[in-house]
Amino acid sequence: MKLIFVASPYKGDIEKNIEYAKEACRHVLNEGNAFFCPHLLYPQILNDNNLEERKIGIKMGKELLAKCDELWAFGGHISSGMFEEIEFARKNRIPIKRITHLNMETKEQTLLRLGM
């Protein structure tokens, strides 16, 4: 099982983007992998509208990205935060996969394959 860093937009329509990030994480899970999605975690503790706290969140995300097997970039738009993450992955030779559209059918048999 690989550990996948999930990169997807956060700013803008935050509610919609959070739901999309959850779908992206489900996609990673359905592919048989574990995921780390910093923008589903850090904004629960850090204020993304505070520049210093946003920088802390991005820095912590990169620390964990360095430990991931791959970065998967989701969505039709690359945000500035995603761009930073992708560039970090490139510089550290972390494989990058681009996924512009999610097919979010129910994947019960995939979850069964994972023993869930």
N, C-alpha and C positions, 0 to 999 in steps of 0.2 A: 504494500500500500504506500503510495506516494503522499507527501504533504504538499498541498497546492495552496499557494498564496492567491487569494481572490481579489482582483482589482476591478472595480466598477465605479461609476460616478456616485458621488455623495451629495455635493452641493446642488443647489437649485431646488427642484421638487424633492425635498428630503424624504417625505413619506413614500413617494413612488420609488425613489432610488433605494430606500431600505428594503422595500418589498422585492425589488429586482435583485438586490444583493443576496437576499434569502433564497430566491430562485436559483441564482448562480451557485450558491453553496450546495443547494439540493442537487444541482446538476453534477457538481464535483463528487458528491457523495454517491450519486447514482452511477458514476463512472468507476466506482470502487476505490476512491481516494479519500483521504482526510483533508480538511480545509482549515485555513486561517484567513479570516476576513476582518482586518483591523477596523474598518469603518462601521462594523456592527458591534464592536466592543468599545473602542476608545471614546467615542462621543457620549457613552453612558457615564463617563467619569470626567473627561476633559471637555472644555468649551471650545468647539470648533470655530466659533466666531472670535475667539481671543487668539491673536496671531502667535503669541508665545506658546500657548497650550497646543495650538495646531502644529507648530514646529516640533514640540515634544512628541505628539502622536505620530507624526510622520517619521521622526527619528526612531521611535520604538518599533514602528512597523517595518522599517528597513532592517533593524536588528533581527527581527524574526524572519523577514524575507530571506536574509542570508542563510537561514537554516532550512528553508523550504527547498523541495526538489524542483519545482517549476512555478512560474507565475502564469496564471490564466487571466487575460484581459477580456472582460465582458462588455458588450454593448456596442452601439454604433458610433459612440462619441468617446474620445480619449480626453478626460479632464486633466487639469494641470497636476493634480495629485497623482493620478494614474501615470501621467507622463514621467514624473519623478521616479515612481516605482519601477516603471519599465526601463528607464535609463539605468537605474541602480542594478536591475537584473542583468541588463546587457553587459555592464562593466564588470559584473561578478560572474559572468558566464552561466547564469541561471537560465534554463530554457524558458521560452515565452510562447504561449499559445494564445491565439486571438479567436474569440468566439463572439460573433456579431449578433447571432440570433439563437435564442433558447427554444428548444422544443420541450415544453414542460408537461408532457403527458404523465399520467400516473405510472410510476416505475416500481410497482410492488415487487415484481420478481427480482429486480436488481437489489432491493433491500433484503430480500430473502437470500440472495447470493452472498450478501455480506453477513448473513447470520443474524439478521435483525427480525 
